[in-house]
């Protein structure tokens, strides 16, 4: 007789958890470097951190949307449309000029700029009163938001908005965690 196996897997996999873990890890690296005065690669780690905070936020919006609207949730819609729909349903403010949503918009713009990168051509002459920092002139527009302050603001504001959505949707924190299990049994199969 040849052995065969029956495998049963049951899981709820919520990717916002992994994205959040990556964002948290990168923020820990940024915080550690700031604490020790080590600035080597700091802008790169802040850029990665902000990118993963943006990914995490959209995944969390999709999670809440799925919990509230079920299979009718359109996760491929733009994030502003999705958040407006959730805010309407959950009776939350959708003021995009105020934090935390202004921060979410800035994160989305940064994420889109990085994901759909295109050349930025600058050709200007200007007279200034002080000698400029030459390296600042070489920074791309997107790099201007990659600051310690914005990393801290984005981390704080996205967590605040997450808590607001959870509370309004009456979703408990434990319901947002990836969970599951599996079983394995041997099935004997007679072979000639």
Beta strands, then each sheet from edge to edge (+ up, - down):
strand 1: 2-12
strand 2: 179-189
sheet 1: 1+ 2-
end
